[in-house]
């Protein structure tokens, strides 16, 4: 059975941070700078934990796995925001050119 997890991390070193980010892209959907949503089987969760364990400094860094429950029977992703509205980071980028041709 798959479960939905939020994986949140606080990494103190830029090089390790990039490695953690790159690793997490293989496991889930990027929601916010250091937050991913993942659909894990128990084996997937163990693989992710092991991969991250090899990267982080266990004395300085922290990775949190928040179990949101089974994926089956869930509706669409429901995310609400406080402050700036939520928009997926991986959504298409829109560039607005402020210069006019007048």
Phi and psi restraints in degrees (range 20) as a CNS / XPLOR table:
assign (resid 1 and name C) (resid 2 and name N)
       (resid 2 and name CA) (resid 2 and name C) 1.0 -87.8 20.0 2
assign (resid 2 and name N) (resid 2 and name CA)
       (resid 2 and name C) (resid 3 and name N) 1.0 145.7 20.0 2
assign (resid 2 and name C) (resid 3 and name N)
       (resid 3 and name CA) (resid 3 and name C) 1.0 -125.4 20.0 2
assign (resid 3 and name N) (resid 3 and name CA)
       (resid 3 and name C) (resid 4 and name N) 1.0 151.5 20.0 2
assign (resid 3 and name C) (resid 4 and name N)
       (resid 4 and name CA) (resid 4 and name C) 1.0 -90.2 20.0 2
assign (resid 4 and name N) (resid 4 and name CA)
       (resid 4 and name C) (resid 5 and name N) 1.0 133.2 20.0 2
assign (resid 4 and name C) (resid 5 and name N)
       (resid 5 and name CA) (resid 5 and name C) 1.0 -127.7 20.0 2
assign (resid 5 and name N) (resid 5 and name CA)
       (resid 5 and name C) (resid 6 and name N) 1.0 144.6 20.0 2
assign (resid 5 and name C) (resid 6 and name N)
       (resid 6 and name CA) (resid 6 and name C) 1.0 -97.0 20.0 2
assign (resid 6 and name N) (resid 6 and name CA)
       (resid 6 and name C) (resid 7 and name N) 1.0 127.9 20.0 2
assign (resid 6 and name C) (resid 7 and name N)
       (resid 7 and name CA) (resid 7 and name C) 1.0 -112.3 20.0 2
assign (resid 7 and name N) (resid 7 and name CA)
       (resid 7 and name C) (resid 8 and name N) 1.0 117.3 20.0 2
assign (resid 7 and name C) (resid 8 and name N)
       (resid 8 and name CA) (resid 8 and name C) 1.0 -121.5 20.0 2
assign (resid 8 and name N) (resid 8 and name CA)
       (resid 8 and name C) (resid 9 and name N) 1.0 138.3 20.0 2
assign (resid 8 and name C) (resid 9 and name N)
       (resid 9 and name CA) (resid 9 and name C) 1.0 -137.7 20.0 2
assign (resid 9 and name N) (resid 9 and name CA)
       (resid 9 and name C) (resid 10 and name N) 1.0 150.9 20.0 2
assign (resid 9 and name C) (resid 10 and name N)
       (resid 10 and name CA) (resid 10 and name C) 1.0 -129.8 20.0 2
assign (resid 10 and name N) (resid 10 and name CA)
       (resid 10 and name C) (resid 11 and name N) 1.0 105.1 20.0 2
assign (resid 10 and name C) (resid 11 and name N)
       (resid 11 and name CA) (resid 11 and name C) 1.0 -114.3 20.0 2
assign (resid 11 and name N) (resid 11 and name CA)
       (resid 11 and name C) (resid 12 and name N) 1.0 129.2 20.0 2
assign (resid 11 and name C) (resid 12 and name N)
       (resid 12 and name CA) (resid 12 and name C) 1.0 -83.5 20.0 2
assign (resid 12 and name N) (resid 12 and name CA)
       (resid 12 and name C) (resid 13 and name N) 1.0 -14.8 20.0 2
assign (resid 12 and name C) (resid 13 and name N)
       (resid 13 and name CA) (resid 13 and name C) 1.0 -119.4 20.0 2
assign (resid 13 and name N) (resid 13 and name CA)
       (resid 13 and name C) (resid 14 and name N) 1.0 132.9 20.0 2
assign (resid 13 and name C) (resid 14 and name N)
       (resid 14 and name CA) (resid 14 and name C) 1.0 -61.1 20.0 2
assign (resid 14 and name N) (resid 14 and name CA)
       (resid 14 and name C) (resid 15 and name N) 1.0 -38.9 20.0 2
assign (resid 14 and name C) (resid 15 and name N)
       (resid 15 and name CA) (resid 15 and name C) 1.0 -65.8 20.0 2
assign (resid 15 and name N) (resid 15 and name CA)
       (resid 15 and name C) (resid 16 and name N) 1.0 -44.4 20.0 2
assign (resid 15 and name C) (resid 16 and name N)
       (resid 16 and name CA) (resid 16 and name C) 1.0 -67.0 20.0 2
assign (resid 16 and name N) (resid 16 and name CA)
       (resid 16 and name C) (resid 17 and name N) 1.0 -36.8 20.0 2
assign (resid 16 and name C) (resid 17 and name N)
       (resid 17 and name CA) (resid 17 and name C) 1.0 -59.2 20.0 2
assign (resid 17 and name N) (resid 17 and name CA)
       (resid 17 and name C) (resid 18 and name N) 1.0 -45.0 20.0 2
assign (resid 17 and name C) (resid 18 and name N)
       (resid 18 and name CA) (resid 18 and name C) 1.0 -63.8 20.0 2
assign (resid 18 and name N) (resid 18 and name CA)
       (resid 18 and name C) (resid 19 and name N) 1.0 -39.5 20.0 2
assign (resid 18 and name C) (resid 19 and name N)
       (resid 19 and name CA) (resid 19 and name C) 1.0 -66.4 20.0 2
assign (resid 19 and name N) (resid 19 and name CA)
       (resid 19 and name C) (resid 20 and name N) 1.0 -41.2 20.0 2
assign (resid 19 and name C) (resid 20 and name N)
       (resid 20 and name CA) (resid 20 and name C) 1.0 -63.9 20.0 2
assign (resid 20 and name N) (resid 20 and name CA)
       (resid 20 and name C) (resid 21 and name N) 1.0 -45.0 20.0 2
assign (resid 20 and name C) (resid 21 and name N)
       (resid 21 and name CA) (resid 21 and name C) 1.0 -59.3 20.0 2
assign (resid 21 and name N) (resid 21 and name CA)
       (resid 21 and name C) (resid 22 and name N) 1.0 -47.9 20.0 2
assign (resid 21 and name C) (resid 22 and name N)
       (resid 22 and name CA) (resid 22 and name C) 1.0 -61.9 20.0 2
assign (resid 22 and name N) (resid 22 and name CA)
       (resid 22 and name C) (resid 23 and name N) 1.0 -40.5 20.0 2
assign (resid 22 and name C) (resid 23 and name N)
       (resid 23 and name CA) (resid 23 and name C) 1.0 -64.8 20.0 2
assign (resid 23 and name N) (resid 23 and name CA)
       (resid 23 and name C) (resid 24 and name N) 1.0 -43.8 20.0 2
assign (resid 23 and name C) (resid 24 and name N)
       (resid 24 and name CA) (resid 24 and name C) 1.0 -66.9 20.0 2
assign (resid 24 and name N) (resid 24 and name CA)
       (resid 24 and name C) (resid 25 and name N) 1.0 -27.5 20.0 2
assign (resid 24 and name C) (resid 25 and name N)
       (resid 25 and name CA) (resid 25 and name C) 1.0 -62.3 20.0 2
assign (resid 25 and name N) (resid 25 and name CA)
       (resid 25 and name C) (resid 26 and name N) 1.0 -24.1 20.0 2
assign (resid 25 and name C) (resid 26 and name N)
       (resid 26 and name CA) (resid 26 and name C) 1.0 -78.8 20.0 2
assign (resid 26 and name N) (resid 26 and name CA)
       (resid 26 and name C) (resid 27 and name N) 1.0 -12.1 20.0 2
assign (resid 26 and name C) (resid 27 and name N)
       (resid 27 and name CA) (resid 27 and name C) 1.0 -111.9 20.0 2
assign (resid 27 and name N) (resid 27 and name CA)
       (resid 27 and name C) (resid 28 and name N) 1.0 -23.5 20.0 2
assign (resid 27 and name C) (resid 28 and name N)
       (resid 28 and name CA) (resid 28 and name C) 1.0 -162.4 20.0 2
assign (resid 28 and name N) (resid 28 and name CA)
       (resid 28 and name C) (resid 29 and name N) 1.0 -168.8 20.0 2
assign (resid 28 and name C) (resid 29 and name N)
       (resid 29 and name CA) (resid 29 and name C) 1.0 -97.6 20.0 2
assign (resid 29 and name N) (resid 29 and name CA)
       (resid 29 and name C) (resid 30 and name N) 1.0 130.3 20.0 2
assign (resid 29 and name C) (resid 30 and name N)
       (resid 30 and name CA) (resid 30 and name C) 1.0 -76.5 20.0 2
assign (resid 30 and name N) (resid 30 and name CA)
       (resid 30 and name C) (resid 31 and name N) 1.0 119.5 20.0 2
assign (resid 30 and name C) (resid 31 and name N)
       (resid 31 and name CA) (resid 31 and name C) 1.0 -102.0 20.0 2
assign (resid 31 and name N) (resid 31 and name CA)
       (resid 31 and name C) (resid 32 and name N) 1.0 -41.1 20.0 2
assign (resid 31 and name C) (resid 32 and name N)
       (resid 32 and name CA) (resid 32 and name C) 1.0 -151.1 20.0 2
assign (resid 32 and name N) (resid 32 and name CA)
       (resid 32 and name C) (resid 33 and name N) 1.0 173.7 20.0 2
assign (resid 32 and name C) (resid 33 and name N)
       (resid 33 and name CA) (resid 33 and name C) 1.0 -44.7 20.0 2
assign (resid 33 and name N) (resid 33 and name CA)
       (resid 33 and name C) (resid 34 and name N) 1.0 -49.0 20.0 2
assign (resid 33 and name C) (resid 34 and name N)
       (resid 34 and name CA) (resid 34 and name C) 1.0 -124.0 20.0 2
assign (resid 34 and name N) (resid 34 and name CA)
       (resid 34 and name C) (resid 35 and name N) 1.0 33.4 20.0 2
assign (resid 34 and name C) (resid 35 and name N)
       (resid 35 and name CA) (resid 35 and name C) 1.0 -133.3 20.0 2
assign (resid 35 and name N) (resid 35 and name CA)
       (resid 35 and name C) (resid 36 and name N) 1.0 128.9 20.0 2
assign (resid 35 and name C) (resid 36 and name N)
       (resid 36 and name CA) (resid 36 and name C) 1.0 -125.1 20.0 2
assign (resid 36 and name N) (resid 36 and name CA)
       (resid 36 and name C) (resid 37 and name N) 1.0 147.5 20.0 2
assign (resid 36 and name C) (resid 37 and name N)
       (resid 37 and name CA) (resid 37 and name C) 1.0 -105.2 20.0 2
assign (resid 37 and name N) (resid 37 and name CA)
       (resid 37 and name C) (resid 38 and name N) 1.0 127.9 20.0 2
assign (resid 37 and name C) (resid 38 and name N)
       (resid 38 and name CA) (resid 38 and name C) 1.0 -129.4 20.0 2
assign (resid 38 and name N) (resid 38 and name CA)
       (resid 38 and name C) (resid 39 and name N) 1.0 146.2 20.0 2
assign (resid 38 and name C) (resid 39 and name N)
       (resid 39 and name CA) (resid 39 and name C) 1.0 -107.6 20.0 2
assign (resid 39 and name N) (resid 39 and name CA)
       (resid 39 and name C) (resid 40 and name N) 1.0 103.5 20.0 2
assign (resid 39 and name C) (resid 40 and name N)
       (resid 40 and name CA) (resid 40 and name C) 1.0 -112.1 20.0 2
assign (resid 40 and name N) (resid 40 and name CA)
       (resid 40 and name C) (resid 41 and name N) 1.0 138.3 20.0 2
assign (resid 40 and name C) (resid 41 and name N)
       (resid 41 and name CA) (resid 41 and name C) 1.0 -83.8 20.0 2
assign (resid 41 and name N) (resid 41 and name CA)
       (resid 41 and name C) (resid 42 and name N) 1.0 167.6 20.0 2
assign (resid 41 and name C) (resid 42 and name N)
       (resid 42 and name CA) (resid 42 and name C) 1.0 -56.6 20.0 2
assign (resid 42 and name N) (resid 42 and name CA)
       (resid 42 and name C) (resid 43 and name N) 1.0 -35.9 20.0 2
assign (resid 42 and name C) (resid 43 and name N)
       (resid 43 and name CA) (resid 43 and name C) 1.0 -67.4 20.0 2
assign (resid 43 and name N) (resid 43 and name CA)
       (resid 43 and name C) (resid 44 and name N) 1.0 -43.5 20.0 2
assign (resid 43 and name C) (resid 44 and name N)
       (resid 44 and name CA) (resid 44 and name C) 1.0 -59.8 20.0 2
assign (resid 44 and name N) (resid 44 and name CA)
       (resid 44 and name C) (resid 45 and name N) 1.0 -43.4 20.0 2
assign (resid 44 and name C) (resid 45 and name N)
       (resid 45 and name CA) (resid 45 and name C) 1.0 -61.8 20.0 2
assign (resid 45 and name N) (resid 45 and name CA)
       (resid 45 and name C) (resid 46 and name N) 1.0 -43.0 20.0 2
assign (resid 45 and name C) (resid 46 and name N)
       (resid 46 and name CA) (resid 46 and name C) 1.0 -64.8 20.0 2
assign (resid 46 and name N) (resid 46 and name CA)
       (resid 46 and name C) (resid 47 and name N) 1.0 -40.6 20.0 2
assign (resid 46 and name C) (resid 47 and name N)
       (resid 47 and name CA) (resid 47 and name C) 1.0 -63.1 20.0 2
assign (resid 47 and name N) (resid 47 and name CA)
       (resid 47 and name C) (resid 48 and name N) 1.0 -44.0 20.0 2
assign (resid 47 and name C) (resid 48 and name N)
       (resid 48 and name CA) (resid 48 and name C) 1.0 -63.6 20.0 2
assign (resid 48 and name N) (resid 48 and name CA)
       (resid 48 and name C) (resid 49 and name N) 1.0 -46.9 20.0 2
assign (resid 48 and name C) (resid 49 and name N)
       (resid 49 and name CA) (resid 49 and name C) 1.0 -60.4 20.0 2
assign (resid 49 and name N) (resid 49 and name CA)
       (resid 49 and name C) (resid 50 and name N) 1.0 -41.2 20.0 2
assign (resid 49 and name C) (resid 50 and name N)
       (resid 50 and name CA) (resid 50 and name C) 1.0 -65.4 20.0 2
assign (resid 50 and name N) (resid 50 and name CA)
       (resid 50 and name C) (resid 51 and name N) 1.0 -45.6 20.0 2
assign (resid 50 and name C) (resid 51 and name N)
       (resid 51 and name CA) (resid 51 and name C) 1.0 -60.0 20.0 2
assign (resid 51 and name N) (resid 51 and name CA)
       (resid 51 and name C) (resid 52 and name N) 1.0 -45.3 20.0 2
assign (resid 51 and name C) (resid 52 and name N)
       (resid 52 and name CA) (resid 52 and name C) 1.0 -69.4 20.0 2
assign (resid 52 and name N) (resid 52 and name CA)
       (resid 52 and name C) (resid 53 and name N) 1.0 -34.8 20.0 2
assign (resid 52 and name C) (resid 53 and name N)
       (resid 53 and name CA) (resid 53 and name C) 1.0 -61.2 20.0 2
assign (resid 53 and name N) (resid 53 and name CA)
       (resid 53 and name C) (resid 54 and name N) 1.0 -31.3 20.0 2
assign (resid 53 and name C) (resid 54 and name N)
       (resid 54 and name CA) (resid 54 and name C) 1.0 -74.5 20.0 2
assign (resid 54 and name N) (resid 54 and name CA)
       (resid 54 and name C) (resid 55 and name N) 1.0 -18.3 20.0 2
assign (resid 54 and name C) (resid 55 and name N)
       (resid 55 and name CA) (resid 55 and name C) 1.0 -98.9 20.0 2
assign (resid 55 and name N) (resid 55 and name CA)
       (resid 55 and name C) (resid 56 and name N) 1.0 -44.7 20.0 2
assign (resid 55 and name C) (resid 56 and name N)
       (resid 56 and name CA) (resid 56 and name C) 1.0 -76.7 20.0 2
assign (resid 56 and name N) (resid 56 and name CA)
       (resid 56 and name C) (resid 57 and name N) 1.0 160.9 20.0 2
assign (resid 56 and name C) (resid 57 and name N)
       (resid 57 and name CA) (resid 57 and name C) 1.0 -94.2 20.0 2
assign (resid 57 and name N) (resid 57 and name CA)
       (resid 57 and name C) (resid 58 and name N) 1.0 112.8 20.0 2
assign (resid 57 and name C) (resid 58 and name N)
       (resid 58 and name CA) (resid 58 and name C) 1.0 -67.3 20.0 2
assign (resid 58 and name N) (resid 58 and name CA)
       (resid 58 and name C) (resid 59 and name N) 1.0 -12.7 20.0 2
assign (resid 58 and name C) (resid 59 and name N)
       (resid 59 and name CA) (resid 59 and name C) 1.0 -91.5 20.0 2
assign (resid 59 and name N) (resid 59 and name CA)
       (resid 59 and name C) (resid 60 and name N) 1.0 -22.5 20.0 2
assign (resid 59 and name C) (resid 60 and name N)
       (resid 60 and name CA) (resid 60 and name C) 1.0 -115.2 20.0 2
assign (resid 60 and name N) (resid 60 and name CA)
       (resid 60 and name C) (resid 61 and name N) 1.0 -31.4 20.0 2
assign (resid 60 and name C) (resid 61 and name N)
       (resid 61 and name CA) (resid 61 and name C) 1.0 -102.4 20.0 2
assign (resid 61 and name N) (resid 61 and name CA)
       (resid 61 and name C) (resid 62 and name N) 1.0 162.4 20.0 2
assign (resid 61 and name C) (resid 62 and name N)
       (resid 62 and name CA) (resid 62 and name C) 1.0 -141.8 20.0 2
assign (resid 62 and name N) (resid 62 and name CA)
       (resid 62 and name C) (resid 63 and name N) 1.0 137.2 20.0 2
assign (resid 62 and name C) (resid 63 and name N)
       (resid 63 and name CA) (resid 63 and name C) 1.0 -126.1 20.0 2
assign (resid 63 and name N) (resid 63 and name CA)
       (resid 63 and name C) (resid 64 and name N) 1.0 127.5 20.0 2
assign (resid 63 and name C) (resid 64 and name N)
       (resid 64 and name CA) (resid 64 and name C) 1.0 -108.8 20.0 2
assign (resid 64 and name N) (resid 64 and name CA)
       (resid 64 and name C) (resid 65 and name N) 1.0 137.5 20.0 2
assign (resid 64 and name C) (resid 65 and name N)
       (resid 65 and name CA) (resid 65 and name C) 1.0 -114.5 20.0 2
assign (resid 65 and name N) (resid 65 and name CA)
       (resid 65 and name C) (resid 66 and name N) 1.0 111.6 20.0 2
assign (resid 65 and name C) (resid 66 and name N)
       (resid 66 and name CA) (resid 66 and name C) 1.0 -104.2 20.0 2
assign (resid 66 and name N) (resid 66 and name CA)
       (resid 66 and name C) (resid 67 and name N) 1.0 113.8 20.0 2
assign (resid 66 and name C) (resid 67 and name N)
       (resid 67 and name CA) (resid 67 and name C) 1.0 -78.9 20.0 2
assign (resid 67 and name N) (resid 67 and name CA)
       (resid 67 and name C) (resid 68 and name N) 1.0 116.5 20.0 2
assign (resid 67 and name C) (resid 68 and name N)
       (resid 68 and name CA) (resid 68 and name C) 1.0 -100.0 20.0 2
assign (resid 68 and name N) (resid 68 and name CA)
       (resid 68 and name C) (resid 69 and name N) 1.0 4.5 20.0 2
assign (resid 68 and name C) (resid 69 and name N)
       (resid 69 and name CA) (resid 69 and name C) 1.0 100.1 20.0 2
assign (resid 69 and name N) (resid 69 and name CA)
       (resid 69 and name C) (resid 70 and name N) 1.0 -179.0 20.0 2
assign (resid 69 and name C) (resid 70 and name N)
       (resid 70 and name CA) (resid 70 and name C) 1.0 -62.9 20.0 2
assign (resid 70 and name N) (resid 70 and name CA)
       (resid 70 and name C) (resid 71 and name N) 1.0 145.0 20.0 2
assign (resid 70 and name C) (resid 71 and name N)
       (resid 71 and name CA) (resid 71 and name C) 1.0 -78.8 20.0 2
assign (resid 71 and name N) (resid 71 and name CA)
       (resid 71 and name C) (resid 72 and name N) 1.0 -29.1 20.0 2
assign (resid 71 and name C) (resid 72 and name N)
       (resid 72 and name CA) (resid 72 and name C) 1.0 -67.5 20.0 2
assign (resid 72 and name N) (resid 72 and name CA)
       (resid 72 and name C) (resid 73 and name N) 1.0 139.2 20.0 2
assign (resid 72 and name C) (resid 73 and name N)
       (resid 73 and name CA) (resid 73 and name C) 1.0 83.1 20.0 2
assign (resid 73 and name N) (resid 73 and name CA)
       (resid 73 and name C) (resid 74 and name N) 1.0 -2.3 20.0 2
assign (resid 73 and name C) (resid 74 and name N)
       (resid 74 and name CA) (resid 74 and name C) 1.0 -84.5 20.0 2
assign (resid 74 and name N) (resid 74 and name CA)
       (resid 74 and name C) (resid 75 and name N) 1.0 148.9 20.0 2
assign (resid 74 and name C) (resid 75 and name N)
       (resid 75 and name CA) (resid 75 and name C) 1.0 -81.9 20.0 2
assign (resid 75 and name N) (resid 75 and name CA)
       (resid 75 and name C) (resid 76 and name N) 1.0 -159.5 20.0 2
assign (resid 75 and name C) (resid 76 and name N)
       (resid 76 and name CA) (resid 76 and name C) 1.0 -63.7 20.0 2
assign (resid 76 and name N) (resid 76 and name CA)
       (resid 76 and name C) (resid 77 and name N) 1.0 160.0 20.0 2
assign (resid 76 and name C) (resid 77 and name N)
       (resid 77 and name CA) (resid 77 and name C) 1.0 -57.7 20.0 2
assign (resid 77 and name N) (resid 77 and name CA)
       (resid 77 and name C) (resid 78 and name N) 1.0 129.4 20.0 2
assign (resid 77 and name C) (resid 78 and name N)
       (resid 78 and name CA) (resid 78 and name C) 1.0 -116.5 20.0 2
assign (resid 78 and name N) (resid 78 and name CA)
       (resid 78 and name C) (resid 79 and name N) 1.0 110.3 20.0 2
assign (resid 78 and name C) (resid 79 and name N)
       (resid 79 and name CA) (resid 79 and name C) 1.0 -127.8 20.0 2
assign (resid 79 and name N) (resid 79 and name CA)
       (resid 79 and name C) (resid 80 and name N) 1.0 126.3 20.0 2
assign (resid 79 and name C) (resid 80 and name N)
       (resid 80 and name CA) (resid 80 and name C) 1.0 -114.2 20.0 2
assign (resid 80 and name N) (resid 80 and name CA)
       (resid 80 and name C) (resid 81 and name N) 1.0 156.4 20.0 2
assign (resid 80 and name C) (resid 81 and name N)
       (resid 81 and name CA) (resid 81 and name C) 1.0 -126.6 20.0 2
assign (resid 81 and name N) (resid 81 and name CA)
       (resid 81 and name C) (resid 82 and name N) 1.0 152.2 20.0 2
assign (resid 81 and name C) (resid 82 and name N)
       (resid 82 and name CA) (resid 82 and name C) 1.0 -116.2 20.0 2
assign (resid 82 and name N) (resid 82 and name CA)
       (resid 82 and name C) (resid 83 and name N) 1.0 128.5 20.0 2
assign (resid 82 and name C) (resid 83 and name N)
       (resid 83 and name CA) (resid 83 and name C) 1.0 95.0 20.0 2
assign (resid 83 and name N) (resid 83 and name CA)
       (resid 83 and name C) (resid 84 and name N) 1.0 -133.8 20.0 2
assign (resid 83 and name C) (resid 84 and name N)
       (resid 84 and name CA) (resid 84 and name C) 1.0 -62.2 20.0 2
assign (resid 84 and name N) (resid 84 and name CA)
       (resid 84 and name C) (resid 85 and name N) 1.0 142.5 20.0 2
assign (resid 84 and name C) (resid 85 and name N)
       (resid 85 and name CA) (resid 85 and name C) 1.0 -64.7 20.0 2
assign (resid 85 and name N) (resid 85 and name CA)
       (resid 85 and name C) (resid 86 and name N) 1.0 148.1 20.0 2
assign (resid 85 and name C) (resid 86 and name N)
       (resid 86 and name CA) (resid 86 and name C) 1.0 -72.8 20.0 2
assign (resid 86 and name N) (resid 86 and name CA)
       (resid 86 and name C) (resid 87 and name N) 1.0 134.2 20.0 2
assign (resid 86 and name C) (resid 87 and name N)
       (resid 87 and name CA) (resid 87 and name C) 1.0 -143.8 20.0 2
assign (resid 87 and name N) (resid 87 and name CA)
       (resid 87 and name C) (resid 88 and name N) 1.0 135.4 20.0 2
assign (resid 87 and name C) (resid 88 and name N)
       (resid 88 and name CA) (resid 88 and name C) 1.0 -58.6 20.0 2
assign (resid 88 and name N) (resid 88 and name CA)
       (resid 88 and name C) (resid 89 and name N) 1.0 135.8 20.0 2
assign (resid 88 and name C) (resid 89 and name N)
       (resid 89 and name CA) (resid 89 and name C) 1.0 -67.0 20.0 2
assign (resid 89 and name N) (resid 89 and name CA)
       (resid 89 and name C) (resid 90 and name N) 1.0 -32.6 20.0 2
assign (resid 89 and name C) (resid 90 and name N)
       (resid 90 and name CA) (resid 90 and name C) 1.0 -83.8 20.0 2
assign (resid 90 and name N) (resid 90 and name CA)
       (resid 90 and name C) (resid 91 and name N) 1.0 7.8 20.0 2
assign (resid 90 and name C) (resid 91 and name N)
       (resid 91 and name CA) (resid 91 and name C) 1.0 -72.4 20.0 2
assign (resid 91 and name N) (resid 91 and name CA)
       (resid 91 and name C) (resid 92 and name N) 1.0 161.0 20.0 2
assign (resid 91 and name C) (resid 92 and name N)
       (resid 92 and name CA) (resid 92 and name C) 1.0 -57.2 20.0 2
assign (resid 92 and name N) (resid 92 and name CA)
       (resid 92 and name C) (resid 93 and name N) 1.0 146.3 20.0 2
assign (resid 92 and name C) (resid 93 and name N)
       (resid 93 and name CA) (resid 93 and name C) 1.0 -90.7 20.0 2
assign (resid 93 and name N) (resid 93 and name CA)
       (resid 93 and name C) (resid 94 and name N) 1.0 132.9 20.0 2
assign (resid 93 and name C) (resid 94 and name N)
       (resid 94 and name CA) (resid 94 and name C) 1.0 -111.1 20.0 2
assign (resid 94 and name N) (resid 94 and name CA)
       (resid 94 and name C) (resid 95 and name N) 1.0 123.5 20.0 2
assign (resid 94 and name C) (resid 95 and name N)
       (resid 95 and name CA) (resid 95 and name C) 1.0 -104.1 20.0 2
assign (resid 95 and name N) (resid 95 and name CA)
       (resid 95 and name C) (resid 96 and name N) 1.0 126.8 20.0 2
assign (resid 95 and name C) (resid 96 and name N)
       (resid 96 and name CA) (resid 96 and name C) 1.0 -108.7 20.0 2
assign (resid 96 and name N) (resid 96 and name CA)
       (resid 96 and name C) (resid 97 and name N) 1.0 122.4 20.0 2
assign (resid 96 and name C) (resid 97 and name N)
       (resid 97 and name CA) (resid 97 and name C) 1.0 -91.3 20.0 2
assign (resid 97 and name N) (resid 97 and name CA)
       (resid 97 and name C) (resid 98 and name N) 1.0 118.7 20.0 2
assign (resid 97 and name C) (resid 98 and name N)
       (resid 98 and name CA) (resid 98 and name C) 1.0 -81.5 20.0 2
assign (resid 98 and name N) (resid 98 and name CA)
       (resid 98 and name C) (resid 99 and name N) 1.0 -7.7 20.0 2
assign (resid 98 and name C) (resid 99 and name N)
       (resid 99 and name CA) (resid 99 and name C) 1.0 -86.6 20.0 2
assign (resid 99 and name N) (resid 99 and name CA)
       (resid 99 and name C) (resid 100 and name N) 1.0 141.5 20.0 2
assign (resid 99 and name C) (resid 100 and name N)
       (resid 100 and name CA) (resid 100 and name C) 1.0 -105.9 20.0 2
assign (resid 100 and name N) (resid 100 and name CA)
       (resid 100 and name C) (resid 101 and name N) 1.0 152.6 20.0 2
assign (resid 100 and name C) (resid 101 and name N)
       (resid 101 and name CA) (resid 101 and name C) 1.0 -90.9 20.0 2
assign (resid 101 and name N) (resid 101 and name CA)
       (resid 101 and name C) (resid 102 and name N) 1.0 3.4 20.0 2
